[in-house]
Amino acid sequence: MVTALLAGPAPLPEPAPAELPLDANERAAVGVFVRAGLVETQEADGLRARREPWGAYRAVS
């Protein structure tokens, strides 16, 4: 699940420390969703990445 897509179309306030601008790969993925008609352009414009606490997880080998 792309948690960045949970953001609404309204302009977002200043980002909280856990929110970041989308990186190049995330912007490309959102662009695919927009071109496919799954996300509205105005909604995509306000999307932010969310930092998740990965300390509770470990790699599985």
C-alpha positions as CSV (number, residue, x, y, z in Angstrom):
1,M,0.0,0.0,0.0
2,V,1.3,3.5,-0.9
3,T,0.5,5.4,2.3
4,A,1.2,8.7,0.6
5,L,-2.1,8.3,-1.3
6,L,-4.0,8.8,2.0
7,A,-3.5,12.5,1.8
8,G,-6.6,14.6,0.7
9,P,-6.9,17.1,-2.1
10,A,-6.9,20.1,0.3
11,P,-3.6,22.0,0.7
12,L,-1.5,20.5,3.4
13,P,-0.1,22.6,6.3
14,E,3.6,22.7,7.0
15,P,4.8,19.1,7.0
16,A,5.3,17.4,10.4
17,P,8.7,15.9,11.0
18,A,7.4,12.5,9.9
19,E,6.2,13.9,6.5
20,L,8.6,14.4,3.6
21,P,8.3,15.5,0.0
22,L,8.0,12.6,-2.4
23,D,11.3,11.4,-3.9
24,A,11.8,10.8,-7.7
25,N,10.6,7.2,-7.6
26,E,7.5,8.1,-5.6
27,R,6.7,10.9,-7.9
28,A,7.0,8.6,-10.9
29,A,4.7,6.0,-9.3
30,V,2.1,8.7,-8.5
31,G,2.4,9.9,-12.1
32,V,1.5,6.4,-13.3
33,F,-1.6,6.4,-11.0
34,V,-2.6,9.8,-12.4
35,R,-2.2,8.7,-16.0
36,A,-4.2,5.6,-15.3
37,G,-7.0,7.7,-13.8
38,L,-6.7,6.2,-10.3
39,V,-5.7,9.6,-8.7
40,E,-6.9,13.1,-9.6
41,T,-4.1,15.5,-10.5
42,Q,-5.1,18.0,-7.8
43,E,-5.0,15.2,-5.2
44,A,-1.6,14.1,-6.4
45,D,-0.2,17.7,-6.1
46,G,-0.6,17.6,-2.3
47,L,0.8,14.2,-1.6
48,R,3.6,13.8,1.0
49,A,5.6,10.7,2.0
50,R,5.3,9.5,5.5
51,R,8.3,8.3,7.5
52,E,7.5,5.0,9.2
53,P,9.3,3.7,12.3
54,W,11.2,0.8,11.0
55,G,13.1,0.1,14.2
56,A,10.5,-2.5,15.2
57,Y,11.2,-4.6,12.1
58,R,14.1,-6.8,11.1
59,A,15.2,-8.4,7.9
60,V,14.2,-12.0,7.3
61,S,16.7,-14.2,5.7
